[in-house]
Amino acid sequence: MQSNPISGVLRRNGRLPPAYLGCYPFDSGSGSGKEEMKEEVIRLGVELSLYVARSMFLLSDDIRTVLWFCCALWRCVMYHDRVLQRVLLVMNHVYSYGIKPKNAVFLNAGNSVHWDLVATAWDEFADGIIVLHRLFLPLCRKDACFYDDRLLSSAFAKYKLILKNLDAKLSSSLSEANGFAREAFESNIFTLWKSLFDDGADQAAPKLMEILTDLFTPLLKTPFHSGVLALPLRSPYILGKDFPKQELKEEVALLGVELSLYVARSMFLLCDDIRSMLRFCCKLWIGAKGDDMMMIPDSPVVERLLFSIHFVYSKHIKPKHGGYQRNDGKSVRWELIRTTWENFDSGIRDLDRLVLILRVKGSCFNGRELTSRIEGALKKVDDTLRCAKAVSEANGFAREAMEPDIQDLWKSLFDKEAKQVINHAVLVDLFLPLCIEAVPH
């Protein structure tokens, strides 16, 4: 079963960092960066193991359920690598030293009273083991990593969400009542994980059969656990087949939001003269559509950009700045904004090309050259507008107030069912004043 990726393309609180994704928590291109990622994988393995231990104690009113749960975790990954070996070592340690001496009983007709609670966290447990396996594989290779820093950083961030969901589902104090104590197991569990990437770490493999026998032989004498057998097989989205393309789509949508917010900031810088502001918007729109027919006729990028412009104008500027001419029909910051046209234009066109490529079904295009160019264009816009940041905010620009609505416009960027058609009323509201009273710039 393929786990569903993030609903739509754009996370509600998604935002590009100020450096435009130019730096990441880890740099796999350097030796130190790769070592940091390995250490992070070990930390995540320890955290996941502690949740496994907590669940085992939750289920310890019935040993049969504990062992069937462990068996389900063991079979959730087809390839039994070092990650799964350590999960098995953890389960054996917790069972042998924490549960078996105290609770070697079968109660409630062979079904723990807390099984339903633990079963709600199955997706997170299975995904946690499988994704950790996927993180381990490229990092244990000595050659270049298949995934770039963006994908790995995103995968680590999403993995932490898995652990957060586990914590929310298993936060009950019942495990402590049954004897679970994090402090008692954490150091030993870390010892089992710390050699994950060491050469020769597979030497513990011959002990696996002994551990498997100790853990699961008792199940041969008991009926199958119907709840465990009903647990679905998982194929997580994180670092899966579609992960690179889906992550790129999300990143592109976020770039569209950032682009719109820089346009909005420019509009507020020009709002001392509404005519100048509308002329700027018109130049962006005409430039985006282009005379060379490079843009596709119904460009989803141009549509969303125009709707973003209209939203900012109608909801945030028009009600407060109604005058069409001030300062002789030319904003005092017109010359400043003129210097951003080329960067805005190149950013819009590259964004449109990238969206067109990603909309092609089955495209394996990675798009990093185009995203880097878009980020570079936005960085230049940011450098230009930074000197007037206080002015735009004094004129009413508030990113936090506009961002959620602009995100809503961009989140359906790759949803072909959600095509937005630029209607006549939007064009009239924005550009009719320019036709009525033409003032050259």
C-alpha positions in Angstrom: 0.0 0.0 0.0 1.5 3.3 -1.1 1.2 6.0 1.6 -0.3 9.2 0.4 1.9 12.2 0.1 1.0 15.5 1.5 -2.5 16.6 0.6 -2.4 18.7 -2.5 1.2 19.9 -3.1 1.7 22.8 -0.7 1.8 22.4 3.1 -0.2 25.0 4.8 2.7 26.3 6.8 5.3 25.7 4.1 7.8 28.5 3.6 11.2 28.8 1.9 13.9 29.8 4.3 15.6 33.2 3.8 18.5 31.6 2.0 16.1 30.1 -0.6 17.0 26.6 0.2 20.6 27.4 -0.5 21.8 25.8 2.7 20.6 22.7 4.6 21.0 21.1 8.0 23.3 18.5 6.3 25.7 18.8 3.4 26.2 15.3 2.0 28.9 16.6 -0.3 31.3 17.0 2.6 32.7 14.2 4.8 31.5 16.0 8.0 28.0 16.5 6.5 27.7 12.8 5.8 28.9 11.9 9.3 26.3 14.3 10.8 23.6 12.5 8.8 24.8 9.1 10.0 24.6 10.4 13.6 21.1 11.7 13.0 20.0 8.3 11.6 21.3 6.7 14.8 19.5 9.2 17.0 16.3 8.6 15.1 16.8 4.8 15.4 17.1 5.2 19.2 14.0 7.3 19.4 12.0 4.9 17.2 13.2 2.0 19.4 12.0 3.7 22.5 8.5 4.0 21.1 8.7 0.3 20.2 9.7 -0.5 23.8 6.9 1.7 25.1 4.4 -0.2 23.0 5.7 -3.5 24.2 5.1 -2.5 27.8 1.6 -1.2 26.8 0.9 -4.7 25.5 2.6 -6.6 28.3 -0.6 -7.6 30.0 -0.5 -10.4 27.3 2.8 -11.8 26.2 1.3 -13.3 23.0 0.3 -9.9 21.8 3.7 -8.4 22.6 5.4 -11.1 20.5 3.0 -10.9 17.6 3.6 -7.1 17.5 7.4 -7.7 17.4 6.9 -10.3 14.7 4.9 -7.8 12.6 7.6 -5.2 12.9 10.2 -7.8 11.9 8.3 -8.7 8.7 7.5 -5.1 7.6 10.8 -4.7 5.7 11.7 -7.2 2.9 15.4 -6.6 3.2 16.8 -7.5 6.6 19.7 -5.0 6.9 21.4 -3.5 9.9 18.5 -1.3 10.7 16.1 -4.2 11.1 18.7 -6.2 12.9 18.9 -3.4 15.5 15.2 -3.2 15.8 15.2 -6.9 16.5 18.1 -6.6 19.1 16.1 -3.8 20.8 12.9 -5.9 20.9 14.9 -8.9 22.3 16.6 -6.7 24.9 13.3 -5.1 26.1 11.5 -8.5 26.1 14.3 -10.4 27.9 15.2 -7.8 30.5 12.0 -5.8 31.0 9.0 -7.9 30.2 9.6 -11.6 30.3 10.8 -11.8 33.9 7.7 -9.9 35.2 4.9 -10.7 32.8 5.4 -14.1 31.4 1.6 -14.7 31.2 -1.2 -14.9 28.7 -4.3 -13.0 29.6 -7.5 -11.8 28.1 -7.8 -14.8 25.8 -4.4 -13.9 24.1 -5.2 -10.3 23.3 -3.9 -7.3 25.2 -6.5 -4.8 26.3 -4.3 -2.1 24.8 -3.9 -3.6 21.3 -6.4 -1.2 19.7 -4.3 1.7 21.0 -1.0 0.4 19.7 -2.6 -0.7 16.4 -3.5 3.0 15.7 0.3 3.7 15.5 1.1 0.8 13.1 1.5 3.1 10.1 4.0 5.2 11.9 5.9 2.2 13.2 6.1 0.5 9.8 6.9 3.7 8.0 9.5 4.5 10.6 11.4 1.3 10.1 11.1 1.4 6.3 12.2 5.0 5.9 15.1 4.5 8.4 16.1 1.6 6.1 16.0 4.0 3.1 18.0 6.6 4.9 20.6 4.0 5.9 21.2 2.6 2.4 22.7 5.7 0.7 24.7 6.7 3.7 26.4 3.4 4.1 27.7 3.6 0.5 31.1 5.0 0.0 30.4 6.5 -3.4 28.2 9.5 -4.1 24.8 9.8 -2.4 21.8 9.3 -4.8 19.7 11.9 -3.0 20.7 15.5 -3.0 20.8 17.6 0.2 17.3 19.0 -0.3 15.7 15.6 -0.5 17.6 14.2 2.5 16.9 17.2 4.6 13.2 16.9 3.7 13.2 13.2 4.5 14.8 13.8 7.9 12.2 16.5 8.7 9.3 14.3 7.6 10.8 11.4 9.7 10.6 13.6 12.8 6.9 14.2 12.0 6.5 10.4 12.1 8.0 10.3 15.6 5.8 13.3 16.6 2.7 11.3 15.6 3.9 8.3 17.5 4.3 10.4 20.6 0.8 11.8 20.2 -0.7 8.4 19.8 1.3 6.7 22.6 1.5 9.5 25.2 -0.6 7.4 27.6 1.0 6.9 31.0 -0.2 3.3 31.0 3.2 2.1 29.7 4.9 3.6 32.7 2.4 1.9 35.0 3.4 -1.4 33.3 7.0 -0.8 34.1 8.4 1.2 31.1 11.1 3.7 32.1 12.9 5.5 29.3 16.0 6.2 31.4 16.4 2.5 32.1 16.5 1.5 28.5 17.9 4.5 26.6 21.6 3.9 27.2 21.4 0.2 26.3 19.4 1.0 23.2 21.9 3.6 22.1 24.7 1.0 22.5 22.8 -1.3 20.1 22.5 1.5 17.5 25.8 3.3 17.7 27.7 0.7 15.6 25.1 1.0 12.8 27.6 2.4 10.2 30.7 0.7 11.6 32.6 -1.7 9.3 32.1 -5.2 10.4 28.8 -4.3 12.2 27.1 -7.3 10.5 29.1 -9.7 12.6 26.2 -9.9 15.0 24.1 -11.5 12.2 24.9 -15.1 13.3 23.1 -14.4 16.6 19.9 -13.4 14.8 18.7 -17.0 14.5 19.1 -17.5 18.3 17.2 -14.2 19.0 14.4 -15.1 16.5 14.1 -18.5 18.1 13.9 -17.0 21.6 11.4 -14.4 20.6 9.0 -16.2 18.3 9.1 -19.9 19.2 6.4 -19.3 21.8 4.1 -18.2 19.1 4.1 -21.6 17.5 2.1 -22.9 20.4 -0.6 -20.1 20.1 -3.2 -19.2 17.5 -2.5 -16.5 15.0 -3.3 -12.9 16.2 -6.0 -11.8 13.9 -5.3 -8.1 14.6 -1.7 -8.4 13.7 -2.4 -10.4 10.6 -4.8 -7.6 9.5 -2.1 -4.9 9.6 -1.4 -3.6 6.1 1.9 -3.7 4.3 3.3 -0.2 3.9 5.2 1.6 1.2 5.9 5.0 2.6 6.1 8.1 0.4 9.3 9.3 2.1 12.3 8.5 -0.1 10.0 6.3 -2.2 9.7 6.2 -6.0 7.7 9.4 -6.4 9.5 11.3 -3.6 11.9 13.4 -5.7 9.3 14.6 -8.1 6.6 15.2 -5.4 9.1 17.2 -3.3 10.1 19.2 -6.3 6.5 20.0 -7.0 6.1 21.2 -3.4 9.2 23.3 -3.7 8.0 24.8 -6.9 4.7 25.7 -5.4 6.5 27.4 -2.5 8.6 29.3 -5.0 5.4 30.5 -6.5 4.2 31.8 -3.1 7.5 33.5 -2.5 7.4 35.1 -6.0 3.9 36.4 -5.3 4.9 37.8 -1.9 7.8 39.7 -3.5 5.3 41.1 -6.1 3.0 42.1 -3.2 5.9 43.9 -1.4 6.6 45.8 -4.6 3.0 46.7 -4.9 3.0 48.2 -1.4 6.2 50.2 -2.2 4.4 51.7 -5.2 1.1 52.3 -3.5 1.8 56.0 -2.9 0.5 56.2 -6.6 -2.0 53.5 -7.5 -1.4 54.1 -11.2 2.3 53.3 -10.9 1.4 50.2 -9.0 -1.1 49.0 -11.6 1.3 49.7 -14.4 3.9 47.6 -12.6 1.4 44.7 -12.4 0.5 45.1 -16.0 4.1 45.0 -17.1 4.6 41.8 -15.1 1.5 40.2 -16.6 2.3 41.2 -20.2 6.0 40.2 -19.8 4.9 36.8 -18.4 2.6 36.1 -21.3 5.4 37.3 -23.7 5.3 38.2 -27.3 7.5 35.2 -28.3 4.8 32.7 -27.2 7.2 31.0 -24.9 4.5 30.7 -22.2 1.8 28.2 -22.6 -1.6 29.8 -23.4 -3.3 28.8 -20.1 -0.3 29.1 -17.9 -1.1 28.0 -14.3 1.8 30.1 -13.1 0.5 33.3 -14.9 -3.0 32.6 -13.7 -2.0 32.3 -10.0 0.3 35.2 -10.2 -2.5 37.4 -11.6 -5.0 36.2 -9.0 -2.4 36.9 -6.3 -1.9 40.4 -7.6 -5.7 41.0 -7.7 -6.1 39.6 -4.2 -3.4 41.9 -2.8 -4.8 44.9 -4.7 -8.5 44.4 -3.9 -8.2 43.2 -0.3 -5.2 45.1 1.0 -4.4 48.1 -1.1 -7.5 49.4 -2.9 -9.5 49.9 0.3 -6.7 52.0 1.9 -5.1 53.7 -1.0 -7.9 54.8 -3.3 -6.1 57.7 -5.1 -5.0 57.0 -8.7 -2.6 59.8 -9.0 -0.2 61.2 -6.4 3.2 62.7 -7.0 2.2 63.6 -10.6 1.2 60.1 -11.4 4.5 58.5 -10.6 5.5 56.7 -7.4 8.6 57.9 -5.7 9.9 54.4 -5.8 9.2 53.7 -9.4 12.9 53.7 -10.4 13.7 51.2 -7.6 11.0 48.8 -8.7 12.0 49.1 -12.4 15.4 47.5 -11.5 13.5 44.3 -10.5 11.6 43.7 -13.8 14.3 41.6 -15.4 14.6 39.3 -12.4 10.9 39.0 -11.9 10.4 38.2 -15.6 13.1 35.5 -15.6 11.8 34.0 -12.4 8.3 33.8 -13.8 9.3 32.3 -17.1 11.6 29.6 -15.5 8.9 28.8 -13.0 6.4 28.3 -15.8 8.8 26.0 -17.8 9.4 23.9 -14.7 5.7 23.5 -14.0 5.0 22.5 -17.6 7.7 19.8 -17.4 6.5 18.5 -14.0 2.9 18.3 -15.3 4.0 15.8 -17.9 3.1 12.4 -16.5 6.0 10.2 -15.7 8.6 12.9 -16.2 11.9 12.1 -14.4 13.3 15.6 -14.9 14.9 16.7 -11.7 14.6 20.5 -12.3 17.5 21.6 -10.1 19.0 23.9 -12.7 15.7 25.8 -13.1 15.0 26.0 -9.3 18.4 27.3 -8.8 17.8 30.0 -11.4 14.5 30.9 -9.9 16.0 31.1 -6.4 18.8 33.3 -7.8 16.3 35.7 -9.4 14.3 36.0 -6.2 17.5 36.5 -4.3 18.4 39.5 -6.5 14.9 40.9 -6.0 15.3 40.5 -2.3 18.6 42.3 -2.4 17.0 45.2 -4.3 14.0 45.6 -2.1 15.7 45.1 1.2 16.6 48.8 1.5 12.9 49.7 1.4 11.6 46.9 3.6 10.6 49.3 6.4 8.8 51.5 3.8 6.7 48.6 2.5 5.7 47.6 6.0 4.9 51.2 6.9 2.6 51.2 3.8 0.8 48.1 5.1 2.7 45.1 3.8 2.3 42.2 6.2 3.5 38.9 5.0 1.8 36.9 7.7 -1.6 38.4 6.9 -1.4 37.6 3.2 0.6 34.4 3.0 -2.2 31.9 3.9 -4.5 33.2 1.2 -1.7 33.3 -1.4 -0.7 29.7 -0.4 -4.3 28.7 -1.1 -4.0 30.1 -4.6 -0.8 28.1 -5.3 -1.5 24.8 -3.5 -3.4 23.4 -6.5 -0.7 24.3 -8.9 -0.3 20.7 -10.2 -4.0 19.7 -9.8 -5.3 19.6 -13.4 -8.8 19.5 -12.1 -8.4 22.8 -10.4 -7.8 24.9 -13.4 -8.4 28.6 -12.7 -9.6 30.8 -15.6 -8.7 34.4 -15.6 -12.1 36.1 -15.8 -12.9 39.4 -17.4 -13.8 41.1 -14.1 -10.3 40.6 -12.7 -8.6 42.2 -15.8 -11.1 45.1 -15.8 -10.6 45.8 -12.1 -6.8 45.8 -12.4 -6.1 47.4 -15.8 -9.1 49.5 -16.9 -7.8 52.6 -15.0 -4.7 52.4 -17.1 -6.8 52.5 -20.3 -8.9 55.4 -19.0 -6.1 57.7 -18.1 -2.8 56.9 -19.7 0.2 58.4 -18.1 3.6 57.4 -19.7 6.4 56.2 -17.5 
